[in-house]
Amino acid sequence: MVVARRPWLTKDLLSLEAGKVVITGLYHLMWSSTHANSAKKRLDKAATYDPRQVCHLPHRLGSSDFSTEVEVLGRALLSLPESRRNLGMSAKQFLSQHERNDVHGSCFVPLPGMAPPDLAKSAYAYLFDKAAPAAPVDGDTVAALAWLGLSFLGLARMTLCRFCPRWAFPGTGVCPAHSQAVVTDGTASEKAARFRFARQVGEHYNYYQRDIPKFVPISNENVCAYISRLLWSTVLPDEERTARAIKAQIRRSVLLQDWVGGDFSNLKSQHLYIRLRQTIDPFEYRPRVWRWKLQRLRLWLTYADMVQCQPRKKSRRTRDRIRTASELESLGYTQSEIAKELGITPAAVSLWLKRSGHSTFEALLRSVNEEQLQYTLRSVQAFEAKLLAGYRPNFSGVRR
């Protein structure tokens, strides 16, 4: 069934009582609408409440006052005949039964693999299309509210990628750019290579990064702000200033400019956020978090350059065999004889001798110089990354 084909819909979510899930969807929808309208009034004092924003649900539940408390609307919703008959079962049972009773695709059935933000937008779009002021609250509306409630519960479980500052695809632990899932772009070998490279960069990034600010994770305190931005693209009072700060972050990195596109400076704020979701993180909607995320991505790209410039490490056994091959070559052995002695191909012997020199002394000298050079380069790049992350040296007490 479509209900079970989502990695983030765990057993504890699906085993919740359907009535609680539906009330969760209604509760977050109403409170997020209140948050969106308060932001609108800060911009325009003459702004009025739009009942279409909450799909006329207060009026359809028998209340003429759109400021009615959510608890009153919840009791009215649970008292409906459709609700009393079906909302006592688990969420999975209720949605599966509703899916089986679907006639000619009349009810809302989301696509498999949808993430919580996409599911919330799709369920809300279905509710909005069916939101005539005189339309009764039928079983399809209740089911769409249940999907909305599950998506809101899934938002609170979203985590950042364990390798970079982007949102991880729910239930996987890594972002779509570093995931090896079937739905991501590329062949299996390309996805595996991206995953290994991201893991190497993530070791440096997670070691030096500071604590994640409280406003970044989606919590009970800021989930309404996330939902209002997700469903209605709520404009904030400092929208233009934040957009200018985001563009300044992008200008500081050539790689970020390549990701976003060269015309980002001419984009308005809303179009800029759409471009950022298309190119960097499809699950981020809050402007304030974009400022933090782009700053951390610049740091992550610095570590990516450092890892990419490092030569591939050789094992101790391989280094010993290279030196042995160089010594045998200096004694007059041919490459075929050396390959037979070491049990490798003549092509490998030729490559080793070309890289290491023609004597044991030259091979050792070259190895030491390269190691010292790479160590110095890594030290300088690590210190630059710490400065980019906000580290400031303490020069107090140092003689000048």
Salt bridges, closest charged atoms under 4 A:
ASP12 OD2 - ARG157 NH2 2.70
ASP50 OD2 - ARG52 NH2 3.26
GLU82 OE1 - ARG85 NH2 2.78
ASP140 OD1 - HIS98 NE2 2.91
ASP238 OD2 - ARG241 NH2 3.61
GLU239 OE2 - ARG229 NH2 2.71
ASP263 OD1 - ARG275 NH1 2.94
ASP281 OD2 - LYS293 NZ 2.85
GLU284 OE2 - ARG286 NE 3.29
GLU284 OE1 - LYS293 NZ 3.17
ASP320 OD1 - ARG323 NH1 3.99
GLU329 OE1 - HIS358 ND1 3.63
GLU370 OE2 - ARG366 NE 3.49
